[in-house]
Amino acid sequence: MRFLIVDEDDIAKGLTTDKYFLWTEEVLRSKGLNPRVVAEVTTSTWGIFVGINDVLKLLEGREVDVYSMPEGCLFFPHEPVLTVVGRYLEFARFETAILGFVCHPSAVATQAFKFKLASGKKVLSFGTRRMHPAISAVIERSAYIGGCDGVSNFSVEKYLGIESVGTMPHALIICFGDQVEAWRSYDEVVDEGVPRVMLIDTYYDEKTEAILAVENVDRVDGVRLDTPSSRRGDMRKIVEEVR
């Protein structure tokens, strides 16, 4: 048994296409049609463009010309971010993959940019916890290009050469059964170069655990708030109380 992941060879062969492109190819070939076309990828909103490297890999060796804006650039509504020029049957079945290669990463980068723009402070990505692990590197790279100062998924150290970052999970504290012991053990064991950011919402109220942390742990560089739903999502109120 293997993970349900489409392998690179099948993507390169066009197996991830929408079926109607195969019917389109069949019809065009039966009628001897293969027009030279200019295909543009645009959007109705603004964002940060990412994904051209995978598109180039997909179309490598095909008789098409590819034009795009550089990754990390800001694009505006209806502005072409990517253009493919050539005979249509050279890339017809790859439209689905081309769009996937640029739309998803660009969306992640755009959200990262919005968060960074809104905060004006250090922003870290923990986004892969809700995504398929096969695309962890894609997600974290996109977040990084979009403006995140660091990313949490460990795979980036192998695939992107970026050092991963993080704090601590609820699981660590629950395993100890005592948040103070968990914080102290973390401070004792984890490399000194890692910031001591204590998770403060496992057992008690956030402000109570914040006080416990600074009173009982030698080094506290910051605190992390993770479950605002306990206050009906009023993160602003929680932050004000903790401060």
N, C-alpha and C positions, 0 to 999 in steps of 0.2 A: 504494500500500500504506500502511496506517495501523496504529498500535498497536492491539492487541486489547484495547480498553477500552470498556466500556459507557458511552455518553454520558448526560449528565444528563437529557435528554428521555426516553430509554428507561427510566431509573430512575423518573422521575416518572409514566410511563404504566403502570408495574407489570410491565415485561418481565423484571425480575430475580426474579420470583416463582417458587416451586416449582409445578410443573404441577398438583398436586392442588388448589391453591386455585382454579384456573380451573375445574376440574371441580366443585368445591364451589359456586362461583358459578352454574354452569350448572344444577345440581340445585336449588338454592334458588330461583332465578328460575322454573324450570319448575313449582315447587310453590307459588309465590307467598309464599315465606317470606323475611323480612328482619327478624329479631328485633333488639330493642335489647339490646346486650350491654355488659358491663364486662370488658375484657381487661386483665389484669395481667401485667407482666413481672417475674419473680422469679428467684432463683438459689439453689443449695444451699450456697453459700459466701459469704464476705465479700469486699468489694472496694471500689474507688473508682469512682463513677459518672461516665461521660462519654458524650456523643453526642446529647444532647437537641436541639441546634440543627439537625442534619440531619433528625431525626424531624419537627420542626416544619415545616421546609421541605417535606418530603415530603407532609405532610398539610395543607398550606396550602390554604385554600379548600374543604376538605371539611367536611361537617356532623358533626364529632366534637369532643369535648372531650378535651384532653390534660393530664394531670397528671404531674408528676415531681418528684423531689428535685433540688436544684441540682447542677450539675456540680462535681466535686471532693469531694462528700460521701462519707462512709464508709457503706456499706450492709452489712446482716447477712443471714444465711441466711433465706430465705423472706420477706424484706421486699420489698414491691412497690417497684421503683425507677421504674416508668413505668406509667401507666394510661391506656387509651383507652376513651372512653365514646361510644357512638353506634350507629346501625344497622350491622349487621355488614357488609353489602355496600359500605358507604362505605370500608372499609379492609381487607377480606378479603385481597385479593391483595398488600397491602403488608406483611404480617406478616414475610415473609422479609427485606425490606429494613430494616424497623424493628429486627429483632433484630440484623442485621448492623451497623446504625448505632450500636448501643449495646454489643453484646457485644465486638466486637474492640477498639474504643477503650478500653472499661472494663478489658479484660484487660491492655492495655498500661499504662494508668495504674496498675493494681493492682500489676503487677510493678515499675514505677518506684517506687511507694510502699514496697514491700518492700525494695528495694535501698537506698533512702534511709534507711529505718528501721534497717536492719541496719548500715549504714556510719556514720551520724551525721556524715558528712563530705560534701564536694562530690561530686555525682554528675552525669556527663554521659551523654547518650543518643547512641549510635552505631547505633541499632537499624534504621535504614532500609536498611542494607547487605544485609539478608536479606529484604526485603519488596518488593512490587511498587512501582515508583516512582510510579505514579499516586496512591498513598495516602500519600506521604511526609509531606505536611503534617498529615494525620490522625494518623499515628503519632507524629510529633514533638510535636504539640499535646497528645496524650494523655499522653506521657511527661512533658511540662512540667507539666501539671496534676497528675500523679501525684507530683511532687516533684523531678524532675530540675532541676538548677540551670542546665543549658544543653543545647542540642541541636545536632547536627552537620550536618544536611541544609541546604544553602544555600537551598533553596526557601522555607524559613520566613521569610526576610527579605522576600520578595515577598508571600506569602500570609498570614502571621501577624504581621508586623511585629516579629519577634524576631531579634536578632542571632545568627547561627550561630557555633559554636565548633569547635575541633579541635586536633589535634596534627600528626602527619606520618605518611604511609603508608610501607610497605616499598618501594613503587615508587620513591620519591624517592631512597632510599639505594641501591637496586639500580642506578638510572640513573647515579649517580656511581661506583658500584663501590667505594666507600670510605665507611664510615660517618662518619668524622671530617670529611671534606670536605663531606659532605651536611649534617651538623650545623652546621658553620661557615657554609656558604652560606645555610642556613635562617636562622641568627641574623643574617646580614648583610642579607638581602633582605626578609624578612617584617616587617610593621609592628611597631614596638616595643611596641605595646599588646597584642600576642599573646604569651601566656606561652610561654617556651622549654621545652617538654616534649619531651625527646629519646627517640625509639624506640630501645630498647637490646637487641634480640634478633634482629638480621638475620643477622649473620655469626658472631659469637662468643657465648660464654656470657654470660648476662645480667649477672652481677656484673662480668665483665671489661669489657663495653661501658659499664657504668655508670661505672667508673673512668676509662675512655678519655674519656667525655663530660666529666666534671668537670675532668679534667686538660688537655683540649685545646680547650674551647670557653669563650669569655669569660663567657657567661651561660647558666646552666642552672637553670631554675626547678623542674624535676622530671623524672622519667623515666617511660616508659611500658612496661609489660610486656604482650605481646600473644599469645604462643604457649606457654601453659602445658603443652600436650600434649607438648612436648619433655622435660618432667619428669613425664610421666604424669599431668598435671593437678594437681600439687602446688604450687599457687600460693602457699600459705603458706610453704613452704620457700624458694621463689624470692625472695619478698619479704624474708624473714629474711636471706638471703645478700646481697641488694642493699643492705639497710640496713647 
